[in-house]
Each structure stands twice: as structure tokens, then as C-alpha cells.
Amino acid sequence: MAEKGNGTRLLDKLNNKLVDSNKIPYVHLDNKPKKVYWSTLDKALFWSVPLLIFIGCTGLFLLVTQQEYFVDFDDEYDNLMLQNKLSELESRKPWDELVFTQLWGYSSCLQFKDKHYPSDVTCRYADQASFWSIHGIWPSQEGTEGPSFCSRVQFNITQLGPIRSSLDLYWYEIDNTKQGDYFWSHEWKKHGSCAKEIKTFETELKYFSAGLDLRSKYDLQSALKAGNIIPEKPADAAGYDVDQIEKSIQSSLGTSAIPYIQCLRTKGSSGNGNDDGEYYLLAVEICLTKDLQLIDCSHKKRLMTSFRDNAGPCPKNTPIKYLDNSL
């Protein structure tokens, strides 16, 4: 019988040997892989690693990108916060003074009407006797405005129950399609969230009560009247000089602190308000330290050439109209 070659002997040897495919994944012949064997455990481990990595990365992505949507805001506050997102770091800066602002009814309604023309929305007190109402108490940095939205606070109208009737009268929402709590919510979240670091303003009730107290203390109608500055009839108004208005307030309040006197400027015949436009007394800002002592309004110089919504500094040597529809 012919002797078997080397190749034949190797094949016989392989045929006679039991091969455990779970332990011997490769059988080489002439240094070439013949077949690959995978156990169930091998397959599970192989696919589980990338799957776990994918799940982890997906979870981390969702956590980072969606986290702000877990915060519960009402519609207006949400919109305001989004608009101020880029100034979030600015909002955390400390503040030095308070700006207490009051509005004159006739002029504020005139401004509201011009801003919303030709819509049917009207000023809530357009046909009533004018008086000085509260616009706000605004924490500010020296020489500028803000910060605002210093912390996330909620507004609860029930906390204002004891002073609700006074707020409706003296700190009112000018838009007759909205209720007072719409405006109060805005003021508390934007400005009260910063002012509440002081004990005087630490709660909704304290913040708005302080505003009513400041209005009584700094009674502008009486202060102006003491300086012979009284509201005039629209038909025959001569107007007053801004220096006369400023000195009257200082004298009545017994202070040399300079308030900021703001006017509403109407458009002249050219339509741009820079020629024969008229000026109406719109607002007075009184500035205070954190312990509520009168000081000069440090932002006055910055605002000397600034007009927004036709409102800005009252010019010198120009008649400033101080009108009341009820006269």
C-alpha cells in the first residue's frame, strides 16, 4: 500500500479529533483561517458594549440640552426670561440704589394711545381726573439701569389681599384689556426679585406696600402745587419750565437731591418730533439708597439725550405741559 502524504495524514488526524467549537474558534490549514466559531456569550458581550455607550451618550445629551424645560414658568415670565437669557450674568451683579418712579395720568394715557394707535385698546383712566400713580421700584447700578430678574420668583396675587384696593387705585395696569395682577406680576419678577435682598422688600406684600408708602411720602401732586405748579386745562395751557418743576420738588421734599424729570414728546409737523413737537410732563424718578435716603439720580446724565417710546428728558427753555382732562 502506498504511503500517505503529509496532507492526507493531517486530514485524517482532524477527522478523528473532537473539536470543541466553544473553545477553539480557529482551525488553521496552511496558515489560513478555515472557520470562525462564536459562542452566545461572545456575541452578547460584543454587541452590549456599543449599545451601552450609545444609551449613555444619548442620556447625557438630553440632560444637557433639555434641562431648562423642566422649569415651570407662566407664559409672560417665560418670554421675559428668554429675552433676558443673554444678560443672565449681568443680572447677578449687585445694585447700589433704588429708582422710585411715578407717572402722571394724562401724559401716560397720551403715550399709551400713541403707542397703540390705531388699535381699539384704550387707557384705563383716559376720561378720569389725573393723578400721580406708581410705575415701579427699580434696583439699579450707579450710572446705569438694572439689574433685573435676579432670581426665579413666583407671583401669588392672594398675598396682596390686604392692599389690593390701594394697588388698583395707585399702582394700576394702564391697558384696559388687562387686570392689575398682569402688571404686578411683571414688576415683582423683574424688579422685586432683585429688591427682595433688602428686608423692606423681601416679600410681595412688603415690596408693594413699600411702593404705596413711598408714594405717600413723596407726594408729587402736593410738592408741585407748593411751587405753584398745578395741572392746566388742555385748551389754554401755558406750560412750565423744567427747572421750575425740579426746584419745586426739591424744596417741598426738603432735599438737594436731583430727581429725573421725564417728558413725553409729541411729533411735530414734520412727523419726527424734532421741530415744533410739544412736551408733556410724564414721569418723575426719585432715587434712593438701599436704606431709602434721597440721593441724586446718577443715571440722569446718561439719559439726557435718550428717547424711547417718545419719552425722554424734559428740555430746558421749552414749555412743559402739565394737563388734566377733568379741568
BALOBA-1460 file (C-alpha; in Angstrom, 3 decimals):
// residues 327
<rec num="1" residu="m" x="0.000" y="0.000" z="0.000"/>
<rec num="2" residu="a" x="1.251" y="3.429" z="-0.927"/>
<rec num="3" residu="e" x="2.310" y="5.606" z="1.955"/>
<rec num="4" residu="k" x="0.013" y="8.546" z="2.690"/>
<rec num="5" residu="g" x="1.287" y="12.017" z="2.024"/>
<rec num="6" residu="n" x="1.595" y="14.659" z="4.671"/>
<rec num="7" residu="g" x="-1.640" y="16.400" z="3.615"/>
<rec num="8" residu="t" x="-3.674" y="13.183" z="3.807"/>
<rec num="9" residu="r" x="-2.336" y="12.323" z="7.261"/>
<rec num="10" residu="l" x="-3.291" y="15.780" z="8.557"/>
<rec num="11" residu="l" x="-6.857" y="15.435" z="7.258"/>
<rec num="12" residu="d" x="-7.228" y="12.029" z="8.912"/>
<rec num="13" residu="k" x="-5.974" y="13.446" z="12.150"/>
<rec num="14" residu="l" x="-8.523" y="16.252" z="12.042"/>
<rec num="15" residu="n" x="-11.385" y="13.904" z="11.156"/>
<rec num="16" residu="n" x="-10.582" y="11.688" z="14.144"/>
<rec num="17" residu="k" x="-10.307" y="14.515" z="16.666"/>
<rec num="18" residu="l" x="-13.263" y="16.046" z="18.500"/>
<rec num="19" residu="v" x="-13.236" y="19.829" z="18.187"/>
<rec num="20" residu="d" x="-14.997" y="21.973" z="20.824"/>
<rec num="21" residu="s" x="-16.174" y="24.937" z="18.812"/>
<rec num="22" residu="n" x="-16.748" y="26.964" z="22.003"/>
<rec num="23" residu="k" x="-13.076" y="26.677" z="22.935"/>
<rec num="24" residu="i" x="-11.263" y="26.531" z="19.592"/>
<rec num="25" residu="p" x="-12.522" y="29.383" z="17.429"/>
<rec num="26" residu="y" x="-9.978" y="28.938" z="14.641"/>
<rec num="27" residu="v" x="-8.631" y="25.904" z="12.749"/>
<rec num="28" residu="h" x="-5.762" y="26.827" z="10.503"/>
<rec num="29" residu="l" x="-4.769" y="24.964" z="7.384"/>
<rec num="30" residu="d" x="-1.723" y="26.198" z="5.544"/>
<rec num="31" residu="n" x="-1.750" y="29.254" z="7.837"/>
<rec num="32" residu="k" x="-5.201" y="30.338" z="6.563"/>
<rec num="33" residu="p" x="-8.315" y="30.616" z="8.795"/>
<rec num="34" residu="k" x="-10.753" y="27.860" z="7.932"/>
<rec num="35" residu="k" x="-13.777" y="28.771" z="10.097"/>
<rec num="36" residu="v" x="-14.738" y="31.113" z="12.927"/>
<rec num="37" residu="y" x="-16.903" y="29.999" z="15.831"/>
<rec num="38" residu="w" x="-18.727" y="32.468" z="18.269"/>
<rec num="39" residu="s" x="-20.411" y="31.426" z="21.484"/>
<rec num="40" residu="t" x="-23.691" y="33.026" z="22.609"/>
<rec num="41" residu="l" x="-21.860" y="34.806" z="25.424"/>
<rec num="42" residu="d" x="-19.250" y="36.176" z="22.997"/>
<rec num="43" residu="k" x="-21.989" y="37.637" z="20.801"/>
<rec num="44" residu="a" x="-23.829" y="39.199" z="23.753"/>
<rec num="45" residu="l" x="-20.692" y="40.859" z="25.089"/>
<rec num="46" residu="f" x="-19.683" y="42.106" z="21.657"/>
<rec num="47" residu="w" x="-22.979" y="43.930" z="20.999"/>
<rec num="48" residu="s" x="-23.738" y="45.095" z="24.540"/>
<rec num="49" residu="v" x="-20.696" y="47.384" z="24.816"/>
<rec num="50" residu="p" x="-21.555" y="49.743" z="21.911"/>
<rec num="51" residu="l" x="-25.231" y="49.639" z="22.913"/>
<rec num="52" residu="l" x="-24.435" y="50.816" z="26.442"/>
<rec num="53" residu="i" x="-22.180" y="53.560" z="25.074"/>
<rec num="54" residu="f" x="-24.964" y="54.768" z="22.763"/>
<rec num="55" residu="i" x="-27.537" y="54.820" z="25.566"/>
<rec num="56" residu="g" x="-25.178" y="56.730" z="27.868"/>
<rec num="57" residu="c" x="-24.323" y="59.359" z="25.281"/>
<rec num="58" residu="t" x="-27.994" y="59.843" z="24.360"/>
<rec num="59" residu="g" x="-28.984" y="60.292" z="28.001"/>
<rec num="60" residu="l" x="-26.211" y="62.814" z="28.610"/>
<rec num="61" residu="f" x="-27.212" y="64.813" z="25.518"/>
<rec num="62" residu="l" x="-30.844" y="65.008" z="26.607"/>
<rec num="63" residu="l" x="-29.882" y="66.016" z="30.133"/>
<rec num="64" residu="v" x="-27.695" y="68.899" z="28.944"/>
<rec num="65" residu="t" x="-29.918" y="70.253" z="26.178"/>
<rec num="66" residu="q" x="-33.329" y="69.866" z="27.739"/>
<rec num="67" residu="q" x="-32.739" y="70.754" z="31.368"/>
<rec num="68" residu="e" x="-34.209" y="74.265" z="31.199"/>
<rec num="69" residu="y" x="-37.565" y="72.923" z="30.044"/>
<rec num="70" residu="f" x="-38.123" y="71.244" z="33.393"/>
<rec num="71" residu="v" x="-38.631" y="74.702" z="34.987"/>
<rec num="72" residu="d" x="-42.242" y="75.788" z="35.331"/>
<rec num="73" residu="f" x="-42.841" y="79.381" z="34.214"/>
<rec num="74" residu="d" x="-46.054" y="81.187" z="33.363"/>
<rec num="75" residu="d" x="-46.254" y="82.483" z="29.781"/>
<rec num="76" residu="e" x="-45.154" y="86.057" z="30.336"/>
<rec num="77" residu="y" x="-42.326" y="85.218" z="32.704"/>
<rec num="78" residu="d" x="-41.090" y="82.517" z="30.318"/>
<rec num="79" residu="n" x="-40.996" y="85.004" z="27.438"/>
<rec num="80" residu="l" x="-39.258" y="87.632" z="29.528"/>
<rec num="81" residu="m" x="-36.678" y="85.151" z="30.777"/>
<rec num="82" residu="l" x="-35.930" y="84.003" z="27.243"/>
<rec num="83" residu="q" x="-35.451" y="87.604" z="26.117"/>
<rec num="84" residu="n" x="-33.044" y="88.185" z="29.001"/>
<rec num="85" residu="k" x="-31.165" y="84.888" z="28.687"/>
<rec num="86" residu="l" x="-28.063" y="86.519" z="27.229"/>
<rec num="87" residu="s" x="-27.924" y="89.016" z="30.111"/>
<rec num="88" residu="e" x="-28.166" y="86.400" z="32.860"/>
<rec num="89" residu="l" x="-24.656" y="87.090" z="34.129"/>
<rec num="90" residu="e" x="-25.351" y="90.814" z="34.068"/>
<rec num="91" residu="s" x="-28.419" y="90.250" z="36.228"/>
<rec num="92" residu="r" x="-26.319" y="88.773" z="39.021"/>
<rec num="93" residu="k" x="-24.394" y="91.994" z="39.546"/>
<rec num="94" residu="p" x="-25.068" y="93.924" z="42.746"/>
<rec num="95" residu="w" x="-27.082" y="97.131" z="42.770"/>
<rec num="96" residu="d" x="-26.449" y="100.408" z="44.541"/>
<rec num="97" residu="e" x="-29.647" y="102.455" z="44.506"/>
<rec num="98" residu="l" x="-33.409" y="102.370" z="44.038"/>
<rec num="99" residu="v" x="-35.329" y="104.319" z="41.412"/>
<rec num="100" residu="f" x="-38.877" y="105.091" z="42.528"/>
<rec num="101" residu="t" x="-40.922" y="106.189" z="39.516"/>
<rec num="102" residu="q" x="-44.323" y="107.876" z="39.379"/>
<rec num="103" residu="l" x="-46.385" y="108.624" z="36.249"/>
<rec num="104" residu="w" x="-48.788" y="111.467" z="35.536"/>
<rec num="105" residu="g" x="-52.148" y="110.090" z="34.356"/>
<rec num="106" residu="y" x="-52.886" y="112.434" z="31.433"/>
<rec num="107" residu="s" x="-49.483" y="112.070" z="29.787"/>
<rec num="108" residu="s" x="-49.165" y="108.316" z="30.373"/>
<rec num="109" residu="c" x="-52.540" y="107.773" z="28.701"/>
<rec num="110" residu="l" x="-51.469" y="110.004" z="25.807"/>
<rec num="111" residu="q" x="-48.311" y="107.939" z="25.398"/>
<rec num="112" residu="f" x="-50.313" y="104.711" z="25.570"/>
<rec num="113" residu="k" x="-52.711" y="105.950" z="22.905"/>
<rec num="114" residu="d" x="-49.878" y="106.961" z="20.547"/>
<rec num="115" residu="k" x="-48.087" y="103.649" z="21.059"/>
<rec num="116" residu="h" x="-51.146" y="101.519" z="20.299"/>
<rec num="117" residu="y" x="-52.733" y="103.608" z="17.531"/>
<rec num="118" residu="p" x="-54.841" y="102.637" z="15.561"/>
<rec num="119" residu="s" x="-55.957" y="99.680" z="17.730"/>
<rec num="120" residu="d" x="-59.101" y="99.824" z="19.869"/>
<rec num="121" residu="v" x="-57.115" y="99.306" z="23.096"/>
<rec num="122" residu="t" x="-57.504" y="102.332" z="25.350"/>
<rec num="123" residu="c" x="-56.028" y="103.694" z="28.552"/>
<rec num="124" residu="r" x="-57.968" y="102.571" z="31.619"/>
<rec num="125" residu="y" x="-58.234" y="106.056" z="33.136"/>
<rec num="126" residu="a" x="-58.320" y="108.209" z="29.993"/>
<rec num="127" residu="d" x="-61.501" y="110.109" z="30.970"/>
<rec num="128" residu="q" x="-60.845" y="110.434" z="34.690"/>
<rec num="129" residu="a" x="-59.103" y="113.091" z="36.754"/>
<rec num="130" residu="s" x="-55.344" y="112.669" z="36.531"/>
<rec num="131" residu="f" x="-53.094" y="111.879" z="39.492"/>
<rec num="132" residu="w" x="-49.616" y="110.526" z="40.111"/>
<rec num="133" residu="s" x="-49.539" y="106.724" z="40.041"/>
<rec num="134" residu="i" x="-46.712" y="104.291" z="40.786"/>
<rec num="135" residu="h" x="-44.766" y="102.827" z="37.921"/>
<rec num="136" residu="g" x="-42.228" y="100.861" z="39.926"/>
<rec num="137" residu="i" x="-39.386" y="100.483" z="42.403"/>
<rec num="138" residu="w" x="-36.307" y="99.535" z="40.417"/>
<rec num="139" residu="p" x="-32.960" y="98.428" z="41.870"/>
<rec num="140" residu="s" x="-30.199" y="99.990" z="39.771"/>
<rec num="141" residu="q" x="-26.451" y="100.166" z="39.500"/>
<rec num="142" residu="e" x="-24.838" y="103.568" z="39.827"/>
<rec num="143" residu="g" x="-24.792" y="105.381" z="36.493"/>
<rec num="144" residu="t" x="-26.961" y="102.891" z="34.664"/>
<rec num="145" residu="e" x="-30.089" y="100.737" z="34.910"/>
<rec num="146" residu="g" x="-30.722" y="97.217" z="36.144"/>
<rec num="147" residu="p" x="-30.114" y="94.512" z="37.140"/>
<rec num="148" residu="s" x="-33.371" y="92.646" z="36.623"/>
<rec num="149" residu="f" x="-34.679" y="89.085" z="37.068"/>
<rec num="150" residu="c" x="-32.084" y="88.463" z="39.801"/>
<rec num="151" residu="s" x="-33.726" y="85.230" z="40.935"/>
<rec num="152" residu="r" x="-36.598" y="82.954" z="39.983"/>
<rec num="153" residu="v" x="-39.622" y="84.025" z="41.974"/>
<rec num="154" residu="q" x="-43.298" y="83.247" z="41.679"/>
<rec num="155" residu="f" x="-46.151" y="85.738" z="41.907"/>
<rec num="156" residu="n" x="-49.114" y="84.985" z="44.160"/>
<rec num="157" residu="i" x="-51.935" y="87.523" z="43.954"/>
<rec num="158" residu="t" x="-53.500" y="86.291" z="47.202"/>
<rec num="159" residu="q" x="-50.555" y="87.742" z="49.165"/>
<rec num="160" residu="l" x="-51.641" y="91.238" z="48.112"/>
<rec num="161" residu="g" x="-55.168" y="90.904" z="49.531"/>
<rec num="162" residu="p" x="-54.667" y="93.456" z="52.357"/>
<rec num="163" residu="i" x="-53.582" y="96.206" z="49.934"/>
<rec num="164" residu="r" x="-55.391" y="95.159" z="46.745"/>
<rec num="165" residu="s" x="-57.802" y="98.117" z="46.668"/>
<rec num="166" residu="s" x="-54.953" y="100.626" z="47.085"/>
<rec num="167" residu="l" x="-52.910" y="98.945" z="44.356"/>
<rec num="168" residu="d" x="-55.881" y="99.058" z="41.977"/>
<rec num="169" residu="l" x="-56.045" y="102.805" z="42.531"/>
<rec num="170" residu="y" x="-52.411" y="103.912" z="42.747"/>
<rec num="171" residu="w" x="-50.369" y="101.165" z="41.025"/>
<rec num="172" residu="y" x="-52.684" y="100.307" z="38.179"/>
<rec num="173" residu="e" x="-52.391" y="98.491" z="34.848"/>
<rec num="174" residu="i" x="-52.905" y="101.148" z="32.188"/>
<rec num="175" residu="d" x="-54.186" y="98.744" z="29.498"/>
<rec num="176" residu="n" x="-57.938" y="98.356" z="29.986"/>
<rec num="177" residu="t" x="-57.848" y="94.841" z="28.499"/>
<rec num="178" residu="k" x="-55.659" y="93.551" z="31.340"/>
<rec num="179" residu="q" x="-56.015" y="93.273" z="35.083"/>
<rec num="180" residu="g" x="-53.670" y="94.736" z="37.657"/>
<rec num="181" residu="d" x="-52.077" y="91.398" z="38.524"/>
<rec num="182" residu="y" x="-50.639" y="91.227" z="34.996"/>
<rec num="183" residu="f" x="-48.565" y="94.355" z="35.683"/>
<rec num="184" residu="w" x="-47.782" y="93.493" z="39.309"/>
<rec num="185" residu="s" x="-46.517" y="90.051" z="38.326"/>
<rec num="186" residu="h" x="-44.140" y="91.666" z="35.833"/>
<rec num="187" residu="e" x="-42.851" y="94.195" z="38.372"/>
<rec num="188" residu="w" x="-42.313" y="91.596" z="41.102"/>
<rec num="189" residu="k" x="-40.458" y="89.144" z="38.865"/>
<rec num="190" residu="k" x="-38.335" y="91.717" z="37.055"/>
<rec num="191" residu="h" x="-37.562" y="94.178" z="39.861"/>
<rec num="192" residu="g" x="-38.849" y="92.664" z="43.092"/>
<rec num="193" residu="s" x="-36.637" y="89.612" z="42.546"/>
<rec num="194" residu="c" x="-33.651" y="91.962" z="42.987"/>
<rec num="195" residu="a" x="-35.082" y="94.287" z="45.655"/>
<rec num="196" residu="k" x="-36.068" y="91.418" z="47.949"/>
<rec num="197" residu="e" x="-32.493" y="91.088" z="49.218"/>
<rec num="198" residu="i" x="-33.429" y="94.005" z="51.496"/>
<rec num="199" residu="k" x="-35.750" y="93.249" z="54.409"/>
<rec num="200" residu="t" x="-38.065" y="96.143" z="53.438"/>
<rec num="201" residu="f" x="-38.871" y="94.378" z="50.148"/>
<rec num="202" residu="e" x="-38.331" y="90.713" z="50.995"/>
<rec num="203" residu="t" x="-41.903" y="89.559" z="50.188"/>
<rec num="204" residu="e" x="-44.555" y="90.512" z="47.652"/>
<rec num="205" residu="l" x="-46.638" y="92.209" z="50.309"/>
<rec num="206" residu="k" x="-43.665" y="94.169" z="51.670"/>
<rec num="207" residu="y" x="-42.474" y="95.202" z="48.207"/>
<rec num="208" residu="f" x="-45.815" y="96.585" z="47.032"/>
<rec num="209" residu="s" x="-46.677" y="98.047" z="50.442"/>
<rec num="210" residu="a" x="-43.359" y="99.908" z="50.369"/>
<rec num="211" residu="g" x="-44.317" y="101.360" z="46.998"/>
<rec num="212" residu="l" x="-47.574" y="102.716" z="48.409"/>
<rec num="213" residu="d" x="-45.688" y="104.149" z="51.399"/>
<rec num="214" residu="l" x="-43.153" y="105.869" z="49.150"/>
<rec num="215" residu="r" x="-45.936" y="107.414" z="47.092"/>
<rec num="216" residu="s" x="-47.482" y="108.885" z="50.236"/>
<rec num="217" residu="k" x="-44.131" y="110.157" z="51.456"/>
<rec num="218" residu="y" x="-43.138" y="111.666" z="48.119"/>
<rec num="219" residu="d" x="-46.498" y="113.169" z="47.177"/>
<rec num="220" residu="l" x="-45.668" y="114.801" z="43.866"/>
<rec num="221" residu="q" x="-49.005" y="116.496" z="43.329"/>
<rec num="222" residu="s" x="-48.679" y="118.341" z="46.659"/>
<rec num="223" residu="a" x="-44.973" y="119.032" z="46.076"/>
<rec num="224" residu="l" x="-45.639" y="120.622" z="42.702"/>
<rec num="225" residu="k" x="-48.616" y="122.557" z="43.968"/>
<rec num="226" residu="a" x="-46.452" y="124.055" z="46.711"/>
<rec num="227" residu="g" x="-44.288" y="125.526" z="43.938"/>
<rec num="228" residu="n" x="-47.337" y="126.901" z="42.090"/>
<rec num="229" residu="i" x="-47.173" y="124.153" z="39.503"/>
<rec num="230" residu="i" x="-50.720" y="122.943" z="39.064"/>
<rec num="231" residu="p" x="-52.424" y="120.970" z="36.285"/>
<rec num="232" residu="e" x="-53.838" y="123.091" z="33.455"/>
<rec num="233" residu="k" x="-56.694" y="122.758" z="31.018"/>
<rec num="234" residu="p" x="-55.529" y="121.319" z="27.679"/>
<rec num="235" residu="a" x="-57.141" y="124.175" z="25.763"/>
<rec num="236" residu="d" x="-55.218" y="127.058" z="27.356"/>
<rec num="237" residu="a" x="-52.084" y="125.524" z="28.890"/>
<rec num="238" residu="a" x="-49.014" y="127.748" z="29.025"/>
<rec num="239" residu="g" x="-46.708" y="125.081" z="30.449"/>
<rec num="240" residu="y" x="-43.835" y="125.240" z="32.954"/>
<rec num="241" residu="d" x="-40.061" y="125.295" z="32.793"/>
<rec num="242" residu="v" x="-38.306" y="122.046" z="33.770"/>
<rec num="243" residu="d" x="-36.030" y="123.869" z="36.222"/>
<rec num="244" residu="q" x="-39.099" y="125.245" z="37.977"/>
<rec num="245" residu="i" x="-40.524" y="121.722" z="38.250"/>
<rec num="246" residu="e" x="-37.273" y="120.310" z="39.626"/>
<rec num="247" residu="k" x="-36.778" y="123.065" z="42.220"/>
<rec num="248" residu="s" x="-40.381" y="122.766" z="43.372"/>
<rec num="249" residu="i" x="-39.926" y="119.045" z="44.086"/>
<rec num="250" residu="q" x="-36.604" y="119.591" z="45.871"/>
<rec num="251" residu="s" x="-37.988" y="122.412" z="48.013"/>
<rec num="252" residu="s" x="-41.113" y="120.538" z="49.045"/>
<rec num="253" residu="l" x="-39.213" y="117.341" z="49.878"/>
<rec num="254" residu="g" x="-36.539" y="119.320" z="51.745"/>
<rec num="255" residu="t" x="-33.634" y="117.929" z="49.768"/>
<rec num="256" residu="s" x="-30.959" y="118.975" z="47.307"/>
<rec num="257" residu="a" x="-31.066" y="115.540" z="45.683"/>
<rec num="258" residu="i" x="-31.759" y="115.847" z="41.961"/>
<rec num="259" residu="p" x="-34.737" y="113.882" z="40.594"/>
<rec num="260" residu="y" x="-35.040" y="112.829" z="36.970"/>
<rec num="261" residu="i" x="-37.868" y="114.661" z="35.163"/>
<rec num="262" residu="q" x="-39.161" y="112.828" z="32.092"/>
<rec num="263" residu="c" x="-41.337" y="114.205" z="29.302"/>
<rec num="264" residu="l" x="-43.480" y="112.780" z="26.538"/>
<rec num="265" residu="r" x="-42.568" y="114.342" z="23.207"/>
<rec num="266" residu="t" x="-45.257" y="114.505" z="20.525"/>
<rec num="267" residu="k" x="-44.434" y="114.567" z="16.845"/>
<rec num="268" residu="g" x="-44.215" y="117.958" z="15.150"/>
<rec num="269" residu="s" x="-45.471" y="118.901" z="11.717"/>
<rec num="270" residu="s" x="-42.533" y="117.077" z="10.116"/>
<rec num="271" residu="g" x="-43.512" y="113.911" z="11.955"/>
<rec num="272" residu="n" x="-40.186" y="113.421" z="13.739"/>
<rec num="273" residu="g" x="-40.736" y="115.413" z="16.938"/>
<rec num="274" residu="n" x="-37.592" y="117.495" z="16.446"/>
<rec num="275" residu="d" x="-39.144" y="120.796" z="15.366"/>
<rec num="276" residu="d" x="-42.465" y="122.037" z="16.721"/>
<rec num="277" residu="g" x="-43.383" y="118.987" z="18.784"/>
<rec num="278" residu="e" x="-44.859" y="119.549" z="22.234"/>
<rec num="279" residu="y" x="-43.598" y="118.249" z="25.585"/>
<rec num="280" residu="y" x="-45.799" y="116.870" z="28.362"/>
<rec num="281" residu="l" x="-44.755" y="116.117" z="31.930"/>
<rec num="282" residu="l" x="-44.800" y="112.310" z="32.024"/>
<rec num="283" residu="a" x="-42.788" y="110.922" z="34.949"/>
<rec num="284" residu="v" x="-40.640" y="111.810" z="37.932"/>
<rec num="285" residu="e" x="-37.963" y="109.430" z="39.164"/>
<rec num="286" residu="i" x="-36.772" y="109.799" z="42.757"/>
<rec num="287" residu="c" x="-33.577" y="107.945" z="43.624"/>
<rec num="288" residu="l" x="-32.787" y="106.382" z="46.994"/>
<rec num="289" residu="t" x="-30.035" y="104.497" z="48.754"/>
<rec num="290" residu="k" x="-30.638" y="100.963" z="49.988"/>
<rec num="291" residu="d" x="-31.702" y="102.413" z="53.328"/>
<rec num="292" residu="l" x="-34.152" y="104.716" z="51.495"/>
<rec num="293" residu="q" x="-32.258" y="108.011" z="51.792"/>
<rec num="294" residu="l" x="-32.664" y="110.545" z="48.955"/>
<rec num="295" residu="i" x="-29.743" y="110.863" z="46.508"/>
<rec num="296" residu="d" x="-29.120" y="112.339" z="43.058"/>
<rec num="297" residu="c" x="-30.361" y="110.160" z="40.232"/>
<rec num="298" residu="s" x="-26.980" y="109.004" z="38.885"/>
<rec num="299" residu="h" x="-28.418" y="107.808" z="35.586"/>
<rec num="300" residu="k" x="-29.743" y="111.293" z="34.728"/>
<rec num="301" residu="k" x="-26.748" y="112.321" z="32.610"/>
<rec num="302" residu="r" x="-26.849" y="109.096" z="30.617"/>
<rec num="303" residu="l" x="-30.498" y="109.729" z="29.782"/>
<rec num="304" residu="m" x="-30.097" y="113.360" z="28.753"/>
<rec num="305" residu="t" x="-30.264" y="112.509" z="25.047"/>
<rec num="306" residu="s" x="-32.178" y="109.251" z="25.266"/>
<rec num="307" residu="f" x="-35.749" y="108.953" z="23.964"/>
<rec num="308" residu="r" x="-37.692" y="105.700" z="23.910"/>
<rec num="309" residu="d" x="-41.396" y="105.415" z="23.068"/>
<rec num="310" residu="n" x="-41.268" y="109.220" z="22.652"/>
<rec num="311" residu="a" x="-40.264" y="109.569" z="26.315"/>
<rec num="312" residu="g" x="-37.067" y="111.226" z="27.468"/>
<rec num="313" residu="p" x="-35.553" y="114.149" z="29.373"/>
<rec num="314" residu="c" x="-37.571" y="117.370" z="29.505"/>
<rec num="315" residu="p" x="-35.723" y="120.107" z="27.592"/>
<rec num="316" residu="k" x="-34.772" y="123.425" z="29.143"/>
<rec num="317" residu="n" x="-36.341" y="126.689" z="27.990"/>
<rec num="318" residu="t" x="-39.270" y="124.825" z="26.479"/>
<rec num="319" residu="p" x="-42.843" y="124.870" z="27.886"/>
<rec num="320" residu="i" x="-43.634" y="121.573" z="29.641"/>
<rec num="321" residu="k" x="-47.368" y="120.913" z="29.661"/>
<rec num="322" residu="y" x="-48.921" y="119.541" z="32.848"/>
<rec num="323" residu="l" x="-52.512" y="118.771" z="31.850"/>
<rec num="324" residu="d" x="-55.682" y="117.273" z="33.260"/>
<rec num="325" residu="n" x="-58.744" y="116.328" z="31.222"/>
<rec num="326" residu="s" x="-61.096" y="116.806" z="34.160"/>
<rec num="327" residu="l" x="-60.476" y="120.572" z="34.401"/>
